[in-house]
Amino acid sequence: MPSIPTAPGTVPIEPAPAPPASGFRKIIHIDMDAFYASVEQRDDPALRGRPVAVGGSSARGVVAAASYEARRFGVRSAMPSTRAARLCPDLVFVPPRFEVYRTVSRQIHAIFRDYTALIEPLSLDEAYLDVTADDRGIGSATRIAERIRQRIRAETGLTASAGVSYNKFLAKLASDHNKPDGLCVIRPGEGAAFVARLPVARFHGVGPRGVERMAALGVATGADLRAIPLESLRTHFGAQADYLYRAARGIDLRQVEANRPRKSVGAERTFASDIGSGPALREALGEIVDIVWNRIEQAGVQGRTVTLKLRSADFHTLTRARSLPRAVADAGEFGQVGRDLLDALLPLRQPVRLMGLTLSALEVAAAPGDAAAAPGDAAPAGQGTLPF
């Protein structure tokens, strides 16, 4: 697979950060293509080629996943189903089958474990793999990624996109670059130029609000962001500044963490205009409950603590939490605890611009095999010679 060429005439490329003693790491980011919707289209031939949304079609329903046919109309995950139906009148809604998705996910992770023990799952359909050691002697990280994609297609009937690079940030960007069913490689020395050409909206962790704040500073691309001094970034973006500074240079020193414990699952919504009335706040909370519970089921976890977050127009943040003696039973109980927390705060002294709901004190509820065994051993000498 050809690499992304360094574009002449763009921003100057600074020297890459010093690699570990054994050389640059080789990281693969695997991301299944429209996973839930693709599983439904695989299992029901009548859905193939049609715009499909996994989720409820009721007035309170939320899209959990959308096929690529639906995405062409602007349908996206976490979108209210009513809006999705307006965007795409021919949209077919399919109820989610999370147990089926978990079964397929276990198949995919079993394939990963044939190539490395260093696997960091991000969700049922997405993971980082550190293949620096090349345990099977395949010869390059790109070949390993190609073999994994081929096996996923052969064994599950689904497609996956892969990004190969020398750190997690770049590998994740690369996996999204040639979707669907694509492979992209960013080699050492190419990261800064690759990032310079990207819109900042593509940076993981930069949401719509962050994009708006950057636009106000004249920042639209990685090159624009790179031109902002660190101290100025800290003034405007606070704790996120150091991450943005490194990301604009293609730098990420995080290691792939196998069996990384997940601390919480949640979602936040920033309103188009401030909300202060109880009925409107309860309606907004109901939408957030649906989104978060979908994520909880996707992650295969359960938890005991529910936390409500409200942020007023002056950016004052108020949080309230309740812990149960056992795991939250279902979406209904999760929503009820959230409503109890909200009702205890009503009436509010001033309207709020943001609401969030989170489940924490988590325990893994997925079946064995969803994650790889923790390695912890140092990589063998000479691993840095594995080509990209």
C-alpha positions as CSV (number, residue, x, y, z in Angstrom):
1,M,0.0,0.0,0.0
2,P,1.6,3.3,-1.0
3,S,2.2,5.8,1.8
4,I,0.9,9.3,1.9
5,P,3.5,11.5,0.2
6,T,4.9,14.5,1.9
7,A,3.4,17.6,0.2
8,P,6.0,20.1,-0.9
9,G,5.4,23.7,0.0
10,T,3.4,23.0,3.1
11,V,4.5,23.7,6.7
12,P,8.1,22.8,7.5
13,I,8.3,19.3,9.2
14,E,10.0,19.3,12.6
15,P,12.1,16.3,13.5
16,A,10.0,13.4,14.7
17,P,10.0,12.6,18.4
18,A,12.7,10.2,19.6
19,P,11.6,6.6,19.2
20,P,12.0,4.0,22.0
21,A,15.4,2.3,22.1
22,S,14.1,-0.5,20.0
23,G,12.8,1.9,17.2
24,F,9.5,3.3,16.2
25,R,6.4,1.4,17.2
26,K,4.1,-0.1,14.6
27,I,0.5,0.6,15.5
28,I,-2.6,-0.6,13.6
29,H,-6.0,0.9,14.1
30,I,-8.8,-1.4,12.9
31,D,-12.3,0.1,12.5
32,M,-15.2,-1.9,11.2
33,D,-17.2,-0.3,8.4
34,A,-20.7,0.8,9.6
35,F,-20.5,-2.3,11.9
36,Y,-24.0,-2.7,13.3
37,A,-25.7,-1.8,10.0
38,S,-23.3,-4.0,8.0
39,V,-24.2,-7.0,10.2
40,E,-27.9,-6.4,9.6
41,Q,-27.3,-6.1,5.8
42,R,-25.2,-9.3,5.9
43,D,-27.9,-11.2,7.7
44,D,-30.8,-9.9,5.7
45,P,-30.1,-9.7,1.9
46,A,-33.2,-7.5,1.5
47,L,-31.4,-4.7,3.3
48,R,-28.3,-4.7,1.0
49,G,-27.9,-1.5,-0.9
50,R,-30.7,0.2,1.0
51,P,-30.3,3.0,3.6
52,V,-30.4,1.3,7.0
53,A,-30.5,2.8,10.5
54,V,-30.0,0.5,13.5
55,G,-32.2,1.9,16.3
56,G,-35.8,2.7,17.2
57,S,-38.1,4.5,14.8
58,S,-40.3,6.0,17.6
59,A,-40.5,9.7,18.4
60,R,-38.0,9.1,21.2
61,G,-35.8,6.7,19.2
62,V,-32.1,7.4,18.5
63,V,-29.9,6.1,15.6
64,A,-27.3,3.7,17.0
65,A,-25.6,3.2,13.6
66,A,-26.2,4.0,9.9
67,S,-25.3,2.3,6.7
68,Y,-23.2,4.1,4.1
69,E,-26.3,4.4,2.0
70,A,-28.0,6.3,4.8
71,R,-24.9,8.4,5.5
72,R,-25.1,9.9,2.1
73,F,-28.3,11.6,3.2
74,G,-26.7,12.9,6.4
75,V,-27.9,10.3,8.8
76,R,-25.5,9.7,11.6
77,S,-25.2,7.8,14.9
78,A,-26.7,9.5,18.0
79,M,-29.1,11.4,15.7
80,P,-32.8,11.4,16.8
81,S,-34.7,9.0,14.6
82,T,-37.3,11.5,13.7
83,R,-34.7,13.8,12.1
84,A,-33.0,10.8,10.4
85,A,-36.4,9.9,8.8
86,R,-36.8,13.5,7.5
87,L,-33.4,13.4,6.0
88,C,-33.9,10.1,4.3
89,P,-37.6,9.2,3.7
90,D,-36.7,5.7,2.5
91,L,-34.7,4.9,5.6
92,V,-35.2,1.4,7.0
93,F,-35.1,1.2,10.8
94,V,-33.8,-2.1,12.3
95,P,-33.9,-2.8,16.0
96,P,-30.4,-3.4,17.4
97,R,-29.2,-7.0,18.2
98,F,-26.3,-6.3,20.6
99,E,-25.7,-10.0,21.4
100,V,-25.2,-10.7,17.7
101,Y,-22.8,-7.7,17.5
102,R,-20.9,-9.0,20.5
103,T,-20.6,-12.4,19.0
104,V,-19.1,-11.0,15.8
105,S,-16.8,-8.7,17.9
106,R,-15.4,-11.8,19.6
107,Q,-14.7,-13.4,16.2
108,I,-12.8,-10.2,15.2
109,H,-10.8,-10.0,18.4
110,A,-9.9,-13.7,18.0
111,I,-8.3,-12.8,14.7
112,F,-6.4,-9.9,16.3
113,R,-4.9,-12.2,18.9
114,D,-3.4,-14.4,16.2
115,Y,-1.1,-11.5,15.4
116,T,-0.4,-9.7,18.7
117,A,-1.3,-9.8,22.4
118,L,-1.1,-6.0,22.6
119,I,-4.7,-5.1,21.8
120,E,-6.6,-2.1,23.2
121,P,-10.3,-2.4,22.4
122,L,-12.1,0.9,22.1
123,S,-15.5,-0.6,21.4
124,L,-17.0,-3.7,19.9
125,D,-15.9,-2.6,16.4
126,E,-12.7,-0.7,16.9
127,A,-9.2,-1.4,18.4
128,Y,-5.6,-0.5,18.4
129,L,-3.0,-3.2,17.9
130,D,0.7,-2.9,18.6
131,V,2.5,-5.2,16.1
132,T,6.0,-3.9,16.7
133,A,7.2,-7.4,17.7
134,D,5.9,-9.1,14.6
135,D,5.3,-12.3,16.5
136,R,4.5,-14.4,13.4
137,G,7.4,-13.0,11.3
138,I,5.2,-11.6,8.6
139,G,7.7,-8.9,7.8
140,S,5.8,-5.6,7.8
141,A,3.0,-3.8,9.7
142,T,1.2,-3.1,6.4
143,R,1.1,-6.8,5.5
144,I,-0.2,-7.7,9.0
145,A,-3.0,-5.1,8.5
146,E,-3.8,-6.5,5.1
147,R,-4.0,-10.1,6.4
148,I,-6.3,-9.1,9.3
149,R,-8.6,-7.3,6.9
150,Q,-8.7,-10.3,4.6
151,R,-9.4,-12.7,7.4
152,I,-12.2,-10.5,8.8
153,R,-13.9,-10.5,5.4
154,A,-13.4,-14.2,4.9
155,E,-14.6,-15.2,8.4
156,T,-17.3,-12.7,9.1
157,G,-18.4,-11.5,5.7
158,L,-17.8,-7.9,6.8
159,T,-15.3,-5.2,5.8
160,A,-12.8,-3.3,8.0
161,S,-10.7,-0.3,7.4
162,A,-7.2,-0.1,8.8
163,G,-4.6,2.7,9.5
164,V,-1.0,1.9,10.0
165,S,1.5,4.3,11.6
166,Y,4.0,4.9,14.3
167,N,1.6,6.2,16.9
168,K,-2.1,5.9,17.9
169,F,-3.2,9.3,16.9
170,L,-1.9,8.9,13.4
171,A,-3.1,5.3,13.0
172,K,-6.7,6.4,13.9
173,L,-6.6,9.2,11.4
174,A,-5.3,6.9,8.8
175,S,-8.0,4.3,9.3
176,D,-10.6,6.9,8.5
177,H,-8.8,8.2,5.5
178,N,-9.8,5.6,2.9
179,K,-13.1,4.3,4.4
180,P,-14.9,2.1,3.7
181,D,-12.8,-1.1,3.1
182,G,-9.6,0.9,2.9
183,L,-6.0,0.8,4.1
184,C,-3.8,3.9,4.7
185,V,-0.1,4.0,5.9
186,I,1.6,7.0,7.5
187,R,5.3,6.3,7.8
188,P,7.8,8.0,10.1
189,G,8.6,11.5,8.9
190,E,5.2,11.8,7.1
191,G,2.9,12.5,10.1
192,A,3.3,16.3,10.4
193,A,2.6,16.9,6.7
194,F,-0.4,14.5,6.8
195,V,-1.9,16.3,9.8
196,A,-1.2,19.7,8.3
197,R,-3.7,19.1,5.5
198,L,-6.5,17.8,7.6
199,P,-9.5,19.9,8.9
200,V,-9.3,20.2,12.7
201,A,-12.7,18.6,12.8
202,R,-11.0,15.3,12.0
203,F,-8.9,15.4,15.1
204,H,-10.1,12.9,17.7
205,G,-11.4,14.8,20.7
206,V,-12.2,18.1,18.9
207,G,-16.0,18.4,18.8
208,P,-18.3,20.9,17.1
209,R,-17.8,23.5,19.9
210,G,-14.0,23.2,19.6
211,V,-14.2,23.6,15.9
212,E,-16.3,26.8,16.4
213,R,-13.7,28.2,18.9
214,M,-10.9,27.4,16.5
215,A,-12.7,29.0,13.6
216,A,-13.0,32.2,15.6
217,L,-9.1,32.1,15.9
218,G,-8.8,31.6,12.1
219,V,-7.9,27.9,12.6
220,A,-9.3,25.5,10.1
221,T,-6.6,22.9,9.4
222,G,-3.7,21.2,11.2
223,A,-1.3,23.7,9.6
224,D,-3.3,26.6,11.1
225,L,-3.3,25.0,14.5
226,R,0.4,24.3,14.3
227,A,1.0,28.0,13.8
228,I,-0.6,28.9,17.2
229,P,2.0,29.2,20.0
230,L,1.5,26.8,22.9
231,E,0.9,29.6,25.4
232,S,-1.9,31.0,23.2
233,L,-3.4,27.5,23.0
234,R,-3.4,27.3,26.8
235,T,-5.1,30.6,27.0
236,H,-7.9,29.5,24.7
237,F,-8.2,25.8,25.3
238,G,-6.9,25.2,28.8
239,A,-6.1,21.6,29.7
240,Q,-6.6,20.5,26.0
241,A,-3.8,22.8,24.8
242,D,-0.9,20.4,25.2
243,Y,-2.8,17.6,23.3
244,L,-3.6,20.0,20.4
245,Y,0.0,21.2,20.2
246,R,1.3,17.7,19.9
247,A,-1.5,16.6,17.6
248,A,-0.8,19.4,15.1
249,R,2.7,18.0,14.8
250,G,1.6,14.3,14.6
251,I,3.1,13.5,18.0
252,D,1.5,11.0,20.3
253,L,3.5,9.1,23.0
254,R,0.7,7.0,24.3
255,Q,1.2,3.2,24.3
256,V,-1.3,0.6,23.3
257,E,-2.9,-0.5,26.7
258,A,-4.2,-4.0,26.7
259,N,-7.1,-4.5,29.1
260,R,-7.4,-0.8,29.8
261,P,-10.1,-0.4,32.4
262,R,-13.0,1.8,31.3
263,K,-14.0,4.3,33.9
264,S,-17.3,5.6,32.7
265,V,-19.8,5.7,29.8
266,G,-21.7,8.9,29.1
267,A,-22.9,11.6,26.7
268,E,-23.3,15.4,26.7
269,R,-25.5,17.6,24.7
270,T,-24.9,21.3,24.1
271,F,-28.2,23.1,23.3
272,A,-28.7,25.5,20.4
273,S,-30.3,27.9,23.0
274,D,-30.3,27.8,26.8
275,I,-33.0,25.7,28.4
276,G,-34.6,26.4,31.8
277,S,-38.0,24.8,31.9
278,G,-38.5,21.5,33.6
279,P,-40.4,19.8,30.8
280,A,-37.8,20.8,28.2
281,L,-35.0,19.6,30.4
282,R,-36.7,16.2,31.0
283,E,-37.3,15.8,27.3
284,A,-33.6,16.5,26.6
285,L,-32.6,14.1,29.3
286,G,-34.6,11.4,27.8
287,E,-32.7,11.7,24.5
288,I,-29.4,11.6,26.3
289,V,-30.5,8.5,28.2
290,D,-31.2,6.7,25.0
291,I,-27.8,7.6,23.5
292,V,-25.9,6.6,26.7
293,W,-27.7,3.3,27.1
294,N,-26.9,2.4,23.5
295,R,-23.2,3.1,24.3
296,I,-23.4,1.1,27.5
297,E,-24.7,-2.0,25.6
298,Q,-22.1,-1.5,22.9
299,A,-19.3,-1.4,25.5
300,G,-20.6,-4.5,27.2
301,V,-20.4,-3.0,30.7
302,Q,-22.7,-2.4,33.7
303,G,-22.3,0.2,36.5
304,R,-23.7,1.4,39.8
305,T,-23.2,5.2,39.8
306,V,-25.3,7.7,37.7
307,T,-24.1,11.3,37.4
308,L,-26.0,14.2,36.0
309,K,-24.1,17.3,34.8
310,L,-25.6,20.7,34.1
311,R,-23.6,23.7,32.8
312,S,-25.2,27.2,32.9
313,A,-24.7,30.0,30.4
314,D,-21.9,31.5,32.5
315,F,-20.1,28.1,32.3
316,H,-20.8,27.2,36.0
317,T,-21.0,23.4,36.2
318,L,-23.3,21.6,38.6
319,T,-23.1,17.8,39.1
320,R,-25.2,15.4,41.1
321,A,-24.6,11.6,41.5
322,R,-26.4,8.6,43.0
323,S,-24.8,5.2,43.6
324,L,-27.0,2.1,43.7
325,P,-26.0,-1.0,45.9
326,R,-25.9,-3.1,42.6
327,A,-25.6,-2.5,38.9
328,V,-28.3,-0.4,37.2
329,A,-30.8,-3.0,35.8
330,D,-31.8,-1.5,32.5
331,A,-32.4,1.7,30.5
332,G,-35.6,2.4,32.4
333,E,-33.9,2.4,35.8
334,F,-31.0,4.4,34.3
335,G,-33.4,7.0,33.0
336,Q,-35.4,7.1,36.3
337,V,-32.3,7.8,38.4
338,G,-31.3,10.6,36.0
339,R,-34.8,12.1,36.2
340,D,-34.7,11.9,40.0
341,L,-31.4,13.8,40.1
342,L,-32.7,16.4,37.7
343,D,-36.0,16.9,39.6
344,A,-34.1,17.4,42.9
345,L,-32.5,20.5,41.2
346,L,-35.6,22.0,39.8
347,P,-36.5,24.8,39.5
348,L,-33.1,26.0,38.3
349,R,-31.8,29.4,39.2
350,Q,-30.7,30.0,35.6
351,P,-31.0,28.2,32.3
352,V,-28.4,25.7,31.2
353,R,-26.5,25.4,27.9
354,L,-25.3,21.8,28.4
355,M,-26.6,18.6,30.0
356,G,-24.7,15.3,30.4
357,L,-25.4,11.9,32.0
358,T,-22.8,9.3,32.9
359,L,-22.7,5.8,34.2
360,S,-19.6,4.9,36.3
361,A,-18.3,2.3,38.8
362,L,-18.3,0.0,35.9
363,E,-17.8,-3.8,35.7
364,V,-17.2,-5.7,32.5
365,A,-20.3,-7.5,31.4
366,A,-19.0,-8.8,28.0
367,A,-18.3,-12.5,27.5
368,P,-14.7,-13.7,27.8
369,G,-12.6,-13.1,24.7
370,D,-13.7,-9.5,24.1
371,A,-10.2,-8.3,25.1
372,A,-6.7,-9.7,24.9
373,A,-4.7,-10.9,27.8
374,A,-2.5,-8.2,29.3
375,P,1.1,-8.6,28.1
376,G,3.3,-6.3,30.2
377,D,6.5,-7.8,28.9
378,A,9.2,-5.6,27.2
379,A,9.4,-6.0,23.5
380,P,12.3,-8.2,22.2
381,A,15.4,-6.5,21.0
382,G,15.4,-5.7,17.3
383,Q,11.7,-5.2,17.0
384,G,12.2,-1.7,15.6
385,T,13.4,-3.2,12.4
386,L,9.9,-4.3,11.3
387,P,9.1,-2.3,8.2
388,F,5.9,-0.3,7.7
